[in-house]
């Protein structure tokens, strides 16, 4: 790919190469930085609780911890990209450092990892309800295997872009990414990091709804039905969370679709990444709100009062 196709909006001033900076670039960069810092802080705090609070040492909370870690990685990389973009916009220059391609690679990996982490949660809830007697699939060792596999997948699937040099510097958007056009790489990436994980979560949710409705028509123990309805509620929460992620990734998916037929808007990557960064805090808040054990642990810490000894009056 001829990278010069992306060297646009350039003017020469005093023999130095500068770029045009729109009025909305700087505020959007600053807002992205604020949002990613928020997510980094909360994700780190939640991980600290999940690691050191023994009440959180369960298989479901291990999957929640995996989601928090994925969100943390995505936010760190998003912050790195936003700071780099802000620096270039403030200086009105075109410049990419030695880590630019690496940031593009991590953006693919971290976003896929985030969606896969919620897919693992929904599958686990489905197994608990539909196959409650198959304890092997519910063990911490088995779920840890799936977590490790998802991490390997997330970091392996985009590695081909590093060897084919498809992650290139886009001057208009001040980012290193695979250029959006009708190609196998674009379709392959969209399927792996967005379409397959999100649609799979929704599919699992509808399977679980169908199963629970079938249980209502059969004579089964009340506690079994209650547990199934509880797990269905948890999967419904995951779907709501994924809908936030769906909205966050929708601009990117839309631009991918547009690129199959024509050139996407000039600042497509800026818009797509801004949506992701701005909605990440909502995803973290939802994850916290929908995880009762985590909420209980946070409340316990916030309401903690150290024992004090009041000397007796003599």
C-alpha positions as CSV (number, residue, x, y, z in Angstrom):
1,X,0.0,0.0,0.0
2,X,1.4,3.4,-1.0
3,X,1.4,5.3,2.3
4,X,1.5,8.6,0.4
5,X,-2.2,8.2,-0.2
6,X,-2.7,9.2,3.4
7,X,-0.4,12.2,3.4
8,X,-3.2,14.8,3.0
9,X,-4.2,18.2,4.3
10,X,-0.5,19.2,4.3
11,X,0.9,22.7,3.9
12,X,4.5,23.9,3.8
13,X,5.3,26.8,6.2
14,X,8.9,27.9,6.6
15,X,10.2,24.7,5.1
16,X,8.4,22.6,7.8
17,X,5.6,20.1,7.1
18,X,2.5,21.1,9.0
19,X,-1.1,19.8,9.1
20,X,-4.5,21.5,9.2
21,X,-6.0,21.4,12.7
22,X,-9.8,21.7,13.0
23,X,-11.3,23.6,15.9
24,X,-12.8,20.5,17.4
25,X,-9.7,18.4,17.5
26,X,-8.2,19.7,20.8
27,X,-11.4,19.6,22.9
28,X,-12.1,16.1,21.6
29,X,-8.5,15.0,22.4
30,X,-8.8,16.4,26.0
31,X,-12.2,14.8,26.5
32,X,-10.8,11.4,25.4
33,X,-7.8,11.8,27.8
34,X,-10.2,12.6,30.7
35,X,-12.4,9.6,29.9
36,X,-9.6,7.1,29.6
37,X,-7.9,8.3,32.8
38,X,-11.3,7.8,34.6
39,X,-11.5,4.2,33.3
40,X,-7.9,3.5,34.2
41,X,-8.5,4.7,37.8
42,X,-11.7,2.7,38.3
43,X,-10.5,-0.5,36.6
44,X,-7.3,-0.5,38.7
45,X,-9.4,0.1,41.9
46,X,-11.8,-2.7,41.0
47,X,-8.9,-5.1,40.2
48,X,-7.4,-4.3,43.6
49,X,-10.6,-5.3,45.3
50,X,-11.1,-8.4,43.2
51,X,-7.6,-9.6,44.0
52,X,-7.5,-8.8,47.8
53,X,-11.1,-9.4,48.9
54,X,-11.6,-13.1,49.5
55,X,-15.3,-12.9,49.0
56,X,-14.5,-12.1,45.3
57,X,-12.4,-15.2,44.8
58,X,-15.1,-17.1,42.8
59,X,-15.3,-18.2,39.2
60,X,-17.8,-15.5,38.2
61,X,-15.7,-12.8,39.7
62,X,-12.6,-14.2,38.0
63,X,-14.4,-13.5,34.7
64,X,-15.3,-10.0,35.9
65,X,-11.7,-9.4,36.8
66,X,-10.8,-10.5,33.2
67,X,-13.2,-7.9,31.8
68,X,-11.7,-5.2,34.1
69,X,-8.2,-6.1,33.0
70,X,-9.3,-5.9,29.3
71,X,-10.9,-2.5,29.9
72,X,-7.8,-1.3,31.7
73,X,-5.6,-2.3,28.7
74,X,-8.0,-0.7,26.2
75,X,-8.1,2.5,28.3
76,X,-4.3,2.7,28.7
77,X,-3.8,2.3,24.9
78,X,-6.6,4.8,24.3
79,X,-4.9,7.3,26.6
80,X,-1.6,6.8,24.9
81,X,-3.1,7.4,21.4
82,X,-5.1,10.5,22.7
83,X,-2.0,12.0,24.2
84,X,0.1,11.4,21.0
85,X,-2.7,12.9,18.9
86,X,-3.1,15.9,21.1
87,X,0.7,16.6,21.0
88,X,0.7,16.5,17.2
89,X,-2.4,18.7,16.9
90,X,-1.0,21.3,19.3
91,X,2.2,21.4,17.3
92,X,0.3,21.2,14.0
93,X,2.8,18.7,12.7
94,X,2.8,15.3,11.1
95,X,4.9,12.9,13.0
96,X,4.8,9.3,14.1
97,X,7.1,7.8,16.7
98,X,8.5,4.3,16.8
99,X,5.6,3.1,18.9
100,X,2.8,4.3,16.5
101,X,2.4,0.9,14.8
102,X,2.6,-0.9,18.1
103,X,-0.3,1.3,19.5
104,X,-2.3,0.4,16.4
105,X,-1.7,-3.3,17.0
106,X,-2.7,-3.1,20.7
107,X,-5.9,-1.2,19.8
108,X,-7.0,-4.2,17.7
109,X,-6.0,-6.7,20.4
110,X,-7.4,-4.8,23.4
111,X,-10.8,-4.2,21.8
112,X,-11.2,-7.8,20.8
113,X,-10.1,-8.8,24.3
114,X,-12.8,-6.6,25.8
115,X,-15.6,-8.1,23.7
116,X,-14.3,-11.7,24.2
117,X,-14.3,-11.2,28.0
118,X,-18.0,-10.4,28.0
119,X,-18.6,-13.4,25.7
120,X,-16.9,-15.7,28.2
121,X,-19.2,-14.3,31.0
122,X,-22.3,-14.9,29.0
123,X,-21.2,-18.5,28.0
124,X,-20.5,-19.3,31.6
125,X,-24.0,-18.2,32.7
126,X,-25.5,-20.3,29.9
127,X,-23.6,-23.4,31.0
128,X,-24.6,-22.9,34.7
129,X,-28.3,-22.9,33.7
130,X,-28.4,-25.4,30.8
131,X,-25.8,-27.8,32.0
132,X,-25.7,-27.5,35.8
133,X,-24.4,-31.0,36.4
134,X,-21.4,-30.7,34.1
135,X,-19.2,-29.3,36.8
136,X,-16.0,-29.6,34.7
137,X,-17.1,-26.6,32.5
138,X,-17.8,-24.5,35.7
139,X,-14.4,-25.0,37.4
140,X,-11.9,-22.2,37.8
141,X,-9.3,-24.2,35.9
142,X,-11.5,-24.6,32.8
143,X,-12.5,-20.9,32.8
144,X,-8.9,-19.9,33.3
145,X,-8.1,-21.9,30.2
146,X,-10.7,-20.0,28.2
147,X,-9.4,-16.7,29.5
148,X,-5.9,-17.5,28.5
149,X,-7.1,-18.8,25.1
150,X,-9.0,-15.5,24.5
151,X,-5.9,-13.5,25.4
152,X,-3.8,-15.6,23.0
153,X,-6.4,-15.1,20.2
154,X,-6.7,-11.4,20.8
155,X,-2.9,-10.9,20.5
156,X,-2.4,-13.4,17.6
157,X,-5.1,-12.5,15.1
158,X,-3.8,-9.0,14.3
159,X,-0.1,-9.9,14.4
160,X,-0.2,-10.5,10.6
161,X,-0.6,-6.7,10.1
162,X,2.9,-6.2,11.7
163,X,4.5,-8.4,9.1
164,X,2.5,-7.1,6.1
165,X,3.1,-3.4,7.1
166,X,-0.7,-2.7,6.8
167,X,-0.7,-0.6,9.9
168,X,0.4,2.7,8.6
169,X,0.4,6.3,9.7
170,X,-2.7,8.4,8.8
171,X,-1.8,12.1,8.9
172,X,-5.4,13.4,9.0
173,X,-6.3,11.3,12.0
174,X,-2.8,11.3,13.6
175,X,-3.0,7.6,14.2
176,X,-1.5,4.3,12.9
177,X,-4.2,2.0,11.6
178,X,-5.1,-0.4,8.8
179,X,-6.6,1.8,6.1
180,X,-10.3,1.3,5.6
181,X,-11.0,-0.1,2.1
182,X,-12.5,-3.1,0.4
183,X,-9.9,-5.7,1.5
184,X,-9.7,-9.0,3.3
185,X,-7.8,-7.4,6.2
186,X,-10.6,-4.9,7.0
187,X,-13.3,-7.5,6.8
188,X,-11.2,-10.0,8.8
189,X,-10.5,-7.4,11.5
190,X,-14.2,-6.3,11.8
191,X,-15.3,-9.9,12.2
192,X,-12.7,-10.8,14.9
193,X,-12.9,-7.7,17.1
194,X,-16.5,-6.7,16.8
195,X,-19.1,-8.6,14.8
196,X,-18.5,-12.2,16.0
197,X,-18.1,-11.5,19.8
198,X,-21.1,-9.1,19.9
199,X,-23.4,-11.2,17.9
200,X,-22.4,-14.3,19.8
201,X,-23.3,-12.7,23.1
202,X,-26.7,-11.7,21.8
203,X,-27.2,-15.3,20.4
204,X,-26.3,-16.8,23.8
205,X,-28.8,-14.5,25.5
206,X,-31.7,-15.5,23.2
207,X,-30.8,-19.2,23.7
208,X,-31.0,-18.7,27.4
209,X,-34.3,-16.9,27.1
210,X,-35.7,-19.8,25.1
211,X,-34.5,-22.3,27.6
212,X,-35.9,-20.5,30.7
213,X,-39.3,-20.0,29.0
214,X,-39.3,-23.8,28.3
215,X,-38.6,-24.4,32.0
216,X,-41.6,-22.3,33.0
217,X,-43.8,-24.8,31.0
218,X,-42.3,-27.8,32.8
219,X,-42.6,-29.0,36.4
220,X,-39.3,-28.4,37.9
221,X,-38.0,-27.5,41.4
222,X,-38.6,-23.9,42.4
223,X,-35.0,-23.3,43.4
224,X,-33.8,-24.6,39.9
225,X,-36.1,-22.2,38.2
226,X,-35.1,-19.3,40.5
227,X,-31.4,-19.9,39.7
228,X,-32.1,-20.0,36.0
229,X,-34.0,-16.7,36.2
230,X,-31.2,-15.2,38.2
231,X,-28.6,-16.2,35.6
232,X,-30.8,-15.0,32.8
233,X,-30.9,-11.6,34.6
234,X,-27.1,-11.6,34.8
235,X,-26.8,-12.4,31.0
236,X,-29.4,-9.6,30.4
237,X,-27.1,-7.2,32.2
238,X,-24.1,-8.4,30.1
239,X,-26.2,-7.7,27.0
240,X,-27.0,-4.2,28.2
241,X,-23.3,-3.6,28.8
242,X,-22.5,-5.0,25.4
243,X,-25.1,-2.7,23.8
244,X,-23.0,0.2,25.2
245,X,-20.0,-1.3,23.6
246,X,-22.0,-1.8,20.4
247,X,-22.8,1.9,20.3
248,X,-19.2,2.7,21.0
249,X,-18.0,0.6,18.1
250,X,-20.8,1.4,15.8
251,X,-19.1,4.4,14.1
252,X,-16.0,2.2,13.3
253,X,-18.2,-0.5,11.9
254,X,-20.2,2.0,9.9
255,X,-17.0,3.5,8.4
256,X,-15.8,0.0,7.6
257,X,-19.1,-0.7,5.8
258,X,-18.8,2.7,3.9
259,X,-15.2,1.9,2.9
260,X,-16.4,-1.3,1.1
261,X,-18.1,1.0,-1.5
262,X,-16.4,4.4,-1.3
263,X,-13.9,6.4,0.7
264,X,-14.9,7.0,4.4
265,X,-15.1,10.5,5.8
266,X,-11.8,12.3,6.2
267,X,-11.6,12.1,10.0
268,X,-13.2,8.7,10.4
269,X,-10.6,7.3,12.8
270,X,-10.8,10.4,15.1
271,X,-14.6,10.0,15.3
272,X,-14.5,6.2,15.8
273,X,-11.9,6.3,18.5
274,X,-13.6,9.3,20.3
275,X,-16.8,7.3,20.5
276,X,-14.9,4.4,22.1
277,X,-13.1,6.5,24.6
278,X,-16.2,8.6,25.5
279,X,-18.3,5.5,26.2
280,X,-15.7,3.5,28.1
281,X,-16.6,5.1,31.4
282,X,-20.2,4.1,30.9
283,X,-19.1,0.5,30.4
284,X,-17.1,0.6,33.6
285,X,-20.0,2.1,35.6
286,X,-22.3,-0.5,34.1
287,X,-19.9,-3.4,35.0
288,X,-19.8,-2.1,38.6
289,X,-23.5,-1.6,38.8
290,X,-24.3,-5.0,37.5
291,X,-21.8,-6.9,39.7
292,X,-23.4,-7.3,43.1
293,X,-20.4,-8.9,44.8
294,X,-18.2,-6.1,43.6
295,X,-20.6,-3.5,44.8
296,X,-20.8,-5.1,48.2
297,X,-17.0,-5.2,48.5
298,X,-16.7,-1.5,47.5
299,X,-19.4,-0.5,50.0
300,X,-17.7,-2.5,52.7
301,X,-14.4,-0.6,52.1
302,X,-16.2,2.8,51.9
303,X,-18.1,2.1,55.1
304,X,-15.1,0.6,57.0
305,X,-14.4,2.2,60.3
306,X,-11.2,1.2,62.2
307,X,-11.7,0.2,65.8
308,X,-10.7,3.0,68.1
309,X,-10.1,2.7,71.8
310,X,-11.6,5.5,73.8
311,X,-9.8,6.0,77.1
312,X,-12.1,5.8,80.1
313,X,-12.6,9.0,82.1
314,X,-11.2,8.8,85.6
